[in-house]
Amino acid sequence: MSGPGSAWLEWAYAGFTLFGEHVRWADLIGNLAALATVALAIRRTLWTWPVQLTGTFLLFVVSVDAHLVGNALKQVVVAGLAVYGWYRWARGIRDEGDLAVRPAHRAERLRLIAVLAGGTAAVGWFFTVTGWSWAPWLDAFIFVGSAVAMYAQSRGLVDFWVVWIVVDMVGIPITVLSGLWVSGVVYGVFFVLAVLGLRNWMRHYRARRNAEAPAVHSFA
């Protein structure tokens, strides 16, 4: 590599060999931060967001170096949504004492699906025309799906776990075929954590609803 931007790209490629495959430190640490983010999200703690921002920066660097434009752009969007989510959760915890989560209403769910479908079509077409990605439609779905999931997560909607589960199922093959083995393995772990997170958030939602029910009936 050469040129003024070569130093940070060389850093992005630095790593070690494992079972004949090159593992990048930035990819490894970034994905460990991403895994920590999911574990923290299950617990509904504010630490979710600063850890998310750390992992996002590292994964942006390795995505640029691996020429995964969609994944790199996804990290930019995720960073912006992480700041928004941090603000929303901080306000919710301050006002409620805990993060109140709930399933999306029917209208909210339809909007999320519409944005996911329409956004994937638009971004997929753009990637196809520009040639920015070798797998434009899969890359587009991961890009838009991640943004939709992050938005739903920032608003405490349980449905965000379902979106992440589908994104993980698409992310496993595309990252492995791109040579990002760590990311591929992590997507698999994400899938398991997302299933656990969906169950945990639904349990928390039902417990909160049941706890509030007697208070509502007592004023009837």
TIMAR-138099 format. One line per 2 residues: number of its first residue (from 1); their letters; for each residue x, y, z of C-alpha. Coordinates in pm, 1 decimal, always signed. Example, Ala and Ser with C-alpha at 12.3 -4.5 7.8 and 13.67 -1.06 7.14 Angstrom:
<rs>
1> as> +1230.0 -450.0 +780.0  +1367.0 -106.0 +714.0
</rs>
This chain:
<rs>
1> ms> +0.0 +0.0 +0.0  +112.7 +355.2 -66.4
3> gp> -15.6 +708.1 -42.5  -122.6 +933.4 +242.5
5> gs> -399.9 +700.8 +356.6  -193.0 +383.0 +354.5
7> aw> -92.1 +388.3 +722.2  -437.9 +331.8 +863.5
9> le> -519.5 +73.6 +596.1  -203.9 -118.1 +687.8
11> wa> -319.0 -103.3 +1049.7  -659.7 -235.3 +940.6
13> ya> -493.0 -536.8 +777.8  -260.9 -614.6 +1070.8
15> gf> -338.6 -939.8 +1246.4  -237.2 -1303.2 +1274.1
17> tl> -289.0 -1634.5 +1096.5  -532.3 -1890.2 +1237.4
19> fg> -592.9 -2223.9 +1064.2  -443.6 -2081.0 +747.5
21> eh> -669.1 -1773.3 +746.5  -560.8 -1414.9 +811.6
23> vr> -746.4 -1270.9 +1112.3  -736.2 -891.7 +1146.6
25> wa> -701.9 -743.4 +1493.4  -945.7 -462.5 +1411.1
27> dl> -1200.1 -716.9 +1286.4  -1153.2 -932.6 +1596.9
29> ig> -1173.5 -649.0 +1851.5  -1453.3 -474.0 +1664.0
31> nl> -1662.3 -789.6 +1660.5  -1591.3 -859.7 +2027.0
33> aa> -1722.9 -509.7 +2098.9  -2025.9 -585.3 +1881.1
35> la> -2089.8 -905.9 +2075.7  -2060.5 -713.1 +2400.9
37> tv> -2311.0 -463.0 +2261.4  -2570.5 -735.3 +2206.3
39> al> -2513.0 -880.1 +2553.6  -2553.9 -531.9 +2703.5
41> ai> -2866.8 -466.4 +2494.9  -3024.5 -780.0 +2639.5
43> rr> -2972.2 -623.4 +2983.9  -3108.0 -285.1 +2860.1
45> tl> -2810.2 -89.3 +2995.0  -2680.3 +245.9 +2868.1
47> wt> -2334.4 +90.6 +2823.4  -2481.4 -64.4 +2508.8
49> wp> -2422.9 +252.6 +2310.8  -2061.3 +359.7 +2386.2
51> vq> -1948.8 +0.2 +2330.6  -2147.1 +1.8 +2007.0
53> lt> -1965.7 +314.7 +1887.5  -1625.7 +160.2 +1961.6
55> gt> -1701.5 -154.8 +1763.8  -1855.6 +48.1 +1482.7
57> fl> -1535.9 +247.6 +1427.2  -1318.4 -64.2 +1408.0
59> lf> -1556.3 -248.2 +1175.0  -1577.0 +57.2 +950.7
61> vv> -1199.2 +46.0 +906.0  -1184.9 -323.9 +816.7
63> sv> -1487.7 -295.4 +585.8  -1320.1 -19.6 +386.2
65> da> -1004.5 -227.8 +358.0  -1206.5 -534.1 +245.3
67> hl> -1396.3 -323.4 -14.2  -1732.0 -394.9 +150.1
69> vg> -1880.9 -54.8 +76.5  -2228.0 -143.9 +198.5
71> na> -2092.6 -271.6 +527.9  -1875.7 +38.8 +567.3
73> lk> -2170.9 +268.7 +500.5  -2372.0 +60.8 +744.5
75> qv> -2119.6 +142.3 +1017.4  -2160.4 +515.8 +948.4
77> vv> -2538.1 +487.4 +978.9  -2505.7 +266.9 +1288.8
79> ag> -2283.0 +527.7 +1452.4  -2544.1 +797.8 +1396.2
81> la> -2823.8 +574.6 +1523.5  -2611.2 +476.9 +1825.4
83> vy> -2590.7 +841.7 +1928.2  -2968.9 +871.9 +1883.4
85> gw> -3028.2 +548.5 +2077.0  -2801.6 +662.4 +2357.6
87> yr> -3009.1 +980.1 +2391.0  -3343.0 +794.2 +2377.3
89> wa> -3244.6 +529.1 +2631.4  -3090.4 +785.6 +2867.9
91> rg> -3412.6 +987.8 +2862.9  -3628.9 +677.5 +2905.4
93> ir> -3427.7 +544.3 +3198.0  -3421.6 +888.6 +3358.9
95> de> -3801.4 +925.6 +3332.0  -3906.6 +566.3 +3403.9
97> gd> -3620.7 +437.2 +3620.6  -3585.2 +149.6 +3374.8
99> la> -3601.2 +106.4 +2998.2  -3960.3 +23.8 +2904.7
101> vr> -3971.1 -214.2 +2607.1  -4270.4 -331.2 +2405.9
103> pa> -4368.6 -497.9 +2078.9  -4430.1 -257.1 +1791.7
105> hr> -4787.9 -161.2 +1713.3  -4929.7 -287.0 +1384.5
107> ae> -4877.0 +47.7 +1209.2  -4519.2 +72.5 +1340.7
109> rl> -4443.6 -280.8 +1223.9  -4579.9 -212.8 +876.6
111> rl> -4364.5 +99.7 +850.0  -4053.5 -94.1 +952.4
113> ia> -4126.4 -361.5 +691.2  -4194.4 -98.7 +423.7
115> vl> -3868.5 +84.6 +496.2  -3677.0 -244.7 +499.1
117> ag> -3820.3 -356.6 +163.2  -3808.3 -18.4 -8.7
119> gt> -3465.9 +69.1 +130.1  -3317.5 -264.7 +25.8
121> aa> -3455.6 -222.9 -328.1  -3317.1 +130.3 -359.4
123> vg> -2975.3 +59.2 -209.9  -2946.0 -271.8 -395.9
125> wf> -3013.8 -96.1 -726.0  -2757.3 +171.3 -638.5
127> ft> -2489.6 -85.2 -553.5  -2566.0 -274.0 -874.2
129> vt> -2533.2 +36.8 -1091.1  -2217.4 +165.0 -923.0
131> gw> -2050.4 -174.0 -877.1  -1961.5 -78.4 -521.1
133> sw> -2034.1 -427.0 -390.6  -1976.4 -776.0 -529.4
135> ap> -2302.3 -890.0 -362.7  -2520.7 -578.4 -402.1
137> wl> -2855.7 -715.4 -287.6  -2727.4 -903.2 +14.8
139> da> -2504.9 -609.8 +107.1  -2801.7 -374.5 +67.2
141> fi> -3022.6 -587.7 +289.5  -2758.6 -598.2 +563.6
143> fv> -2710.9 -221.6 +531.6  -3080.7 -129.5 +546.5
145> gs> -3176.2 -408.2 +788.4  -2911.9 -300.1 +1036.9
147> av> -3035.2 +59.1 +1021.2  -3397.9 -47.7 +1069.8
149> am> -3302.3 -273.1 +1361.6  -3098.8 +2.0 +1527.6
151> ya> -3385.0 +249.1 +1493.6  -3632.7 +2.5 +1644.9
153> qs> -3382.6 -77.5 +1922.1  -3340.6 +291.4 +2005.6
155> rg> -3718.2 +314.3 +2057.9  -3730.1 +4.9 +2277.2
157> lv> -3927.1 -205.5 +2027.1  -3893.0 -580.5 +2081.9
159> df> -3924.4 -633.8 +1705.4  -3567.7 -514.1 +1651.9
161> wv> -3445.2 -857.1 +1765.1  -3642.1 -1023.6 +1483.3
163> vw> -3484.0 -793.7 +1225.9  -3136.4 -868.4 +1365.4
165> iv> -3203.1 -1242.8 +1343.8  -3279.1 -1214.4 +971.0
167> vd> -2981.0 -983.7 +912.4  -2753.9 -1232.8 +1087.9
169> mv> -2875.4 -1514.6 +862.0  -2776.3 -1307.9 +556.9
171> gi> -2453.7 -1175.0 +712.0  -2294.6 -1514.6 +778.2
173> pi> -2235.9 -1619.6 +414.1  -2141.8 -1276.9 +275.7
175> tv> -1874.2 -1207.7 +538.8  -1723.6 -1556.4 +511.5
177> ls> -1704.3 -1527.5 +132.7  -1537.3 -1186.3 +177.1
179> gl> -1260.4 -1341.6 +387.0  -1377.1 -1184.6 +713.1
181> wv> -1391.1 -1513.4 +902.9  -1417.9 -1351.9 +1243.6
183> sg> -1719.2 -1151.8 +1131.4  -1878.0 -1466.4 +989.6
185> vv> -1839.2 -1655.4 +1316.9  -1962.5 -1354.6 +1512.9
187> yg> -2274.0 -1329.9 +1295.6  -2348.8 -1687.3 +1401.6
189> vf> -2308.5 -1596.8 +1768.8  -2522.1 -1286.2 +1708.0
191> fv> -2799.5 -1513.2 +1584.8  -2801.3 -1707.7 +1911.4
193> la> -2781.5 -1390.7 +2122.4  -3063.5 -1229.2 +1923.2
195> vl> -3290.5 -1525.3 +1994.6  -3204.2 -1497.6 +2364.7
197> gl> -3255.4 -1121.3 +2353.0  -3599.2 -1157.5 +2194.1
199> rn> -3704.0 -1398.4 +2468.8  -3558.8 -1175.1 +2743.5
201> wm> -3724.0 -854.6 +2620.9  -4061.5 -1025.0 +2577.0
203> rh> -4035.3 -1165.2 +2930.6  -3950.1 -817.6 +3063.0
205> yr> -4241.1 -662.3 +2869.3  -4491.4 -917.2 +3003.0
207> ar> -4364.4 -879.6 +3360.7  -4396.0 -499.8 +3342.3
209> rn> -4744.0 -522.1 +3189.5  -4861.7 -768.5 +3455.9
211> ae> -4718.5 -549.0 +3733.0  -4906.6 -245.7 +3602.6
213> ap> -5235.4 -429.8 +3547.9  -5356.4 -426.9 +3915.2
215> av> -5291.1 -52.4 +3939.3  -5504.7 +6.8 +3630.0
217> hs> -5788.9 -211.6 +3760.4  -5786.9 -43.2 +4102.2
219> fa> -5880.9 +290.2 +3944.2  -6151.3 +141.9 +3721.8
</rs>
